[in-house]
Amino acid sequence: GGLAERAVDGITVGIGGWNTITHTNWDIGSWWSVWFGTDAVVNKVYVWNRIDCCRDRIGGVRVELLDGINAGNVVASRDFPATVLWNSLPMYAFDFEGKVGQTI
């Protein structure tokens, strides 16, 4: 399965069979989050997409920075393009411009 902790383990090889990815299946409204434990300055968020298949599944996903744990207010958000092609780059960098938050 696509365990959530794989999203922050530092391994960026996006191959499902190597157990290096995380995912939320096809559930509508799926989400997961990472709590920093305290306020943190966030300059950039890097998202590595899988490379073995299904790159388009990440299309339209929103990355949000919150000011609290899970139910906090949205400080800033960035969106993936609605359409992500199979031959798109595997890494996306989202600029959060030094905003402060506790959860991404």
C-alpha angles and dihedrals in degrees: 000000000000101000114201094230089066088072091071104029094101094243108125101179101117102206116131095204090058091056092240101124139075125210142166099220116228099308112140112245094014117168143157133190144201119221115208094204093237140016112309133185108237117200101163138002116206119204120191114202123209116268103196096071145319099051090154093066091080091061113125095011115148124218111206133189112210130196094223143021112308096306096054126122118275109255095180138344138196128195134215113230111274089240120046114182125221090245096048122127113279095226129060124189117204117196113222092176098225096305116165121235145138104222135039 
